[in-house]
Amino acid sequence: MTTKTLSIDGWTILRGGQAVVRDVSLTLHGGEILGLIGPNGAGKSTTIGGLVGLFPVASGSLTFQGEAWDLQGHEVPFRVRQQLAYIPEQPMYYADMTLAEHIEWKRRLWSAGRRDAPFEQRRLQELLARLNLTPHMDKFPHQCSKGTLQKLMVVLAFLFPFSVLVVDEPFIGLDVLAIRQVRALLASARDGGAAVLVSTHVLDSAERFCDRFAFMMDGMVFAQGTLADLRTAAASADGSLEEVFIRLYHHRQQEVHG
């Protein structure tokens, strides 16, 4: 049985003075993967950016493990973000640091003030082997492919314990073997009790590994639920996730734009 870990309620996020996320509410349950689905420009990455502290939340509230905050122009509190792991769509790195130095930097950052969370060298070696990163540890980012840098983001996210995992387009740039490993890691996070939020355009894959879905367009969530719930809403008894999304998306467009 899943338990509610984190919920956002009524979030509006501004970028360039414009509301690109409007009145968005989502609930993440421990032991569950929520797929955030929508076209380019729907507001998925901005919603994720608000959750991980990249953007302040203009209005709305946050509840995490029973504690609530009214954000109103503030970022998500640091003590919440400390329990979040994040895999960005575009790798984030320092050009003058090797991949090994990125890991050491993350280790020191995490370990500061955490005597109860020792660094697990065995865990690092396991992740590097699973993602075939060991041969690249002494390279600088400009010497690496996009896929290799994306694998580094995965390692940095999974290296330490977390309650919530937030992933923005995890499969872009990865080869088929790495995609399989990342899917397995996402499943292991869910099975370990974490709440997982994944934004992706790869709907056939999302259909297989996500437990629930939230559909976005124009900065708003317009449908949520399991695939069975969404099939009912779309009047499509056996439609794929892609078919259900397209049907509900066009219906929403007609409601909004006529």
N, C-alpha and C positions, 0 to 999 in steps of 0.2 A: 504494500500500500504506500502510495506517495504521500509526502508531507510538504506543506507549503514552506518554501525557503525564502523567496524574495518576490515582492510584487511592486509594480509601479502603477500609479493611479493618476490619470488625467494629465499626463506629461505633455507640455508644450516646450519646444526647443527652438530658439531663434538662431539663424545664421545669416549674417549680413543684414540684420534688422528684419528679416522675413521669417515667419513661422513655417519651418519645414517639417516639423513634427507637431501634430495637433491632437490634444486630448487622447493620447495613447495610454491604454491600460493593458498590462500583461502580468501574468502570474507564472512564476517558475517553481516547479515542485522538485524536491529532492528525489533522485532515482528516476528522472524523466528527461527526455530530450524534446525541447520545443523548437520547431522549425519556423523561422521568420521568413516568409515568402513574399516576393513582390517584384515588380519591374524596376529597372534603373530609375533613380529619382523618387522612389516611393517613400524614402525616409528610414530605411532599415539601418544603414550605417550611422546615420545621425542618432537614432534611438540607441544603438549600441555605444556610440561615442558618449552620450549622456550617461549611460550606465557605468562606463569605466572611467569617467571623470574627465573626458576630453572637452566636454561642453557643459556649461551650467544649464540647469533646468529652469526655464522662465517661470513655469507654474506646474504644480503637481506635487505628489507625495511619494514616499518610498517606505516600504515596510520590509525589514530584514530580520528573520528569526525572532519575530514577535515585537521588535522595536520599530517605532515609526518616526519619520522625519517629514516636516513640511518644508520642501526645498525652496521654492519661491526665489529664483535667481541665484541659487547656490549650486555647487557641485555635490555629487553624491559623497557622503562623509568618508573620510580616509579609512576609518576603522571598518567600513563595509568593503571598500576597494581592496583592503589588505587580504580579504578572503575571496577575492575574485581572481581568476586566471583569464588571460585575454590572448587570443590569436588574431592579429589584425589581417585585413585583406592584403595590404601592402606591407612587406617586411619593414620593421623599424630597427635601425641599427646605427652604429657609429662607424664612419668610414675608416678611422685610424685604429680600429681594434680588430684583432683576429676573432674568429668564431669562438675559440677557446677563451679569449679574454672577455667576450660577451657573457659567457657562462660564469666565469669567475666574478665578474661585476654583479651579476644577478645573485650569485651565492652570497656575496658580502652584503648586498642590499637586503636580502631576505634575512640573513642571520643576525643583523644588527638588532640587539635587544630581544632575541628569541633563543634563550638557552634551552627551551623545551623542543626546539625544532632543528636538530642537527642535520647537516648536509649529508645526503646519502650518495656516496661515490658509486655504489653498485647500481643505484637507480639511474644515475647519469650514464654509465656505461651501457646499461640495458637500452635506454632510449637512443643513444648514438648508434648502437648496433642495429636496432629495429629500423631506423631510418637511413642507414648507410651513410652516416655523417662522419664517422671516425677519420676517414682519409682527408677530410677537409678542415680539420680543427685549426691548423696553422695558417689557413688562408685568410686574406682580408676580403671584405664584402665585394669589392670590384673584381675579385678573382673567382667569384661564385655565380652560379646561375640563379635565376629567380626561384626555381624549385628548391635549390639548396638553402637559400636564405629563408624560404618559407618553412622548411624543415627545422631550421634553427628556432623559428618562432614557436613551433610545436614543442620542441624540447624545453625551451624556456618556460612555457606555460605548464608543462606536465612535471617539471622538476621538483616542485614543492606542493604540499597539500593545499587544497582549495575547497570551498563550499559551493561555489558557482563558477562554471566555465562559460565564457562568452567567446564565440567564434564567428568571424566575419569572412565568408567565402573561403572555407578552409582548403578547397581542392584546386584552386587556380594555380597553375604552374607546376603541379605535382605529377609525377609519372604514375602509371597504374599500380605499381607495387607500393609506392608511398601512400596513394589514396587508400589502399586496403589497410595499411598500417594505421593511418589516421582514423579511419572508420572504427577499427578495433579499439583504439585509444579512447575515442568518444564513448563507445559502448562500455568500456571498463570504467570510465568516470561515472557514467549513469549507474552502472551496477554497483559501484562503490558508494552510492548515495548522494552524489553531487547533482545539482540542478544544472542543466546544460541548455544554453541558448545558441542556436546555429542559424545564421543567415546564409542562404545559398540559392543559386539559380539552377543547380543540378537537381531537378525535381524527381527524376527517377531514382536517384540515390537517396534523397531525403525521404521519399516514400518508404524506403526499406528500413531506415534507422531512426527516424523520428517517431515519437509517441503522440505528439499533438502538433498542431500548426496554427499560426496566426498569419492571415493574409493582409498585406498593406498596399495602399495606393494613395497618392496625393497626401502623404504625411499622416494618414489615418489607418487604423486597423478596422477592416470591414467584415471580417469573419474569423472565428476561432473555433477550435475543437479537434477531436480525433478525425481521422479520415472518414470513419463511418458517419460522424456528425455532419461533416462537410458534404459528403455524398447525399445525405438526406436534404440538406439545404439547397443543393444544386439539382435535386431531383434526378440524380444519376446513380443508380443502384450499384453499379460495378465500375464506375469511371476511375481512371488513374488520377493521381494527385494533379498531374498537369492538366488533364481534361476538366477536373473539378475546379481548379483555380481559374482556368480560362472562362469557364461558364459563369462562375460567380463574379469574376472581374468584369466581364461585359455587362452583367446584370447591374453591378454597382455603377458602371459608367452611365448606363441609361438612367438610373435613379438620379445621379448627380447632374449630368449634362443634358439629359433629355434625348 
